[in-house]
Amino acid sequence: MSEYTLIATCAFGLEALVRQELDDLGLPVSEVRDGRVLFEGDAEAIAQANLWLRTADRVLIELARFPAETFDQLFDATRTLPWAEWLPRDAFMHVTARSHKSKLFSLRDCQKIVKKAMIEALRARYNQERFSEDGPRFPVEVALLNDQATLTLDTTGPSLHKRGYRSDAGSAPLKETLAAALVKLSRWEPPRLLADPLCGSGTILIEAALIARNQAPGLQRDFQGQAWPWLPAAIWQRAREQARKQIQPIDIRLLGSDSDGRVLKKARDNAEAAGVADLIAFQTLPVSQFRSRKRYGVWISNPPYGERLSDRQSLQTLYAELRAVWAELPDWSYFMLSGDPQLEQDLGKRASKRRKLFNGQIPCQYYQYFGPWPERAPRE
Ligand SMILES: C[S@@+](CC[C@H](N)C(=O)[O-])C[C@H]1O[C@@H](n2cnc3c(N)ncnc32)[C@H](O)[C@@H]1O
């Protein structure tokens, strides 16, 4: 089976988690760059990575990397690649371009040159002039960085955060990949109680339940590479069958609450669609009324950030409520993803650790307040 250089792309700040996930899958990482983790693997690795990676956005195949300061260089190096090994006669060639700190900066021209070179290579090989492009889609990207071109092929299709369980996006949902990252960074493990008392559409809890159950996040969706003749259906099928067998029966109850009953309806629907509704109890509840008798619980939330002045006042009320509720749960650990730079100050509590993350385009901090580690299985 052919070996490929593969790239798992991810949001800035999540590279170490993606690397850890690839290590856990037994896929050897060769390099970590901003937003990209490179690894080696065959067709099976492509299926495994797509099916299992929780914190990455896409799995790309690196087709080539070469210097490209002129359009001629870009054209010539692209044309010499073995395109007919990858693209069938009817391939729909969807080429996109990116450029940063490079002499070739016209994206439209880069895109056109690459496509022209691909077609020329295919003409020579398939001995035909025109291509119908009505077959499977092959998303090729040319990325220029410091006058180096990297050509990649996207095996994923819609980003991996689209797990297939979310019916309606809700008002301000977290991406599933980021929610999974928050859970992993918290080092939560059953049987510790996990709660999100500002849970919105439930993304953090659903991702935590999938992790606890060892359920592959991609089981409910398809991937672009499934349509390609050289990534045979049997490989994907086998990976899915194995993943189904790896689901662990587990009996835990995660707690989700929110003051907005309508958003909780979405949370319940999403949990149901993800197959983890039995693991999460959702309740309409203002955070000020959150109580628990469990010890050593873990609280992970993505509170409202507040950008207007009026929001600032409601945020201060919310923080005062959090302070009061947390005072009753002194041995819990708290994790808050927020774009509010004043969170620690207004909460009156310095985080044990902070980590810079992005919620889409919004720069955020993951404020981590570590409580005591339970010495033995937690008791009520
Ligand atoms: C940024 S959203 C959380 C989004 C969530 N992580 C998701 O993926 O859908 C913040 C949530 O906090 C809830 N909220 C705000 N103030 C609250 C309060 N005082 N009590 C309970 N929930 C509150 C809002 O209703 C909203 O759903």
The ligand as an ORCA input file, in Angstrom:
! r2SCAN-3c Opt
* xyz 0 1
  C     -21.611     31.051     24.856
  S     -23.047     30.194     25.268
  C     -22.523     28.530     25.507
  C     -22.473     27.802     24.201
  C     -22.259     26.322     24.379
  N     -20.914     26.014     24.806
  C     -22.607     25.586     23.089
  O     -21.755     24.909     22.542
  O     -23.730     25.723     22.592
  C     -23.371     30.699     26.920
  C     -24.640     30.109     27.515
  O     -24.736     30.579     28.860
  C     -26.123     30.686     29.164
  N     -26.280     31.587     30.328
  C     -25.942     32.891     30.413
  N     -26.211     33.373     31.657
  C     -26.696     32.343     32.374
  C     -27.145     32.182     33.730
  N     -27.113     33.204     34.570
  N     -27.576     30.970     34.115
  C     -27.592     29.914     33.267
  N     -27.201     30.009     31.965
  C     -26.760     31.194     31.523
  C     -26.746     31.220     27.889
  O     -28.131     30.919     27.842
  C     -25.921     30.511     26.819
  O     -26.573     29.341     26.361
*
